[in-house]
Amino acid sequence: SSFTLELAPGTTIREMLDQVFETYGEPMIAEVMNEERTDLAPYYKVLVNGRNSKLMHYMDTVLENGQVVHIMPPVAGG
């Protein structure tokens, strides 16, 4: 599913995720975050305009107006 968020200038991925978790609650936190809730769960990725946030500043990446963010679950196939 998709939705649009209004974010303040200078909002980071970590802060954006906090807003998403406020909306979708504990089940999403448990799915997306690691047990310590300090990082993404293994194999989850956050893409900003199709680019892996780990290639930027990861959770401290500052989001800009109009960017598209994907929270990608693990996938398998072949």
HELIX and SHEET records of a PDB file:
HELIX    1   1 ILE A   13  VAL A   32  1                                  20    
HELIX    2   2 SER A   53  LEU A   55  5                                   3    
HELIX    3   3 TYR A   58  ASP A   60  5                                   3    
SHEET    1   A 3 ARG A  51  ASN A  52  0                                        
SHEET    2   A 3 LYS A  45  VAL A  48 -1                                        
SHEET    3   A 3 VAL A  69  MET A  72 -1                                        
END                                                                             
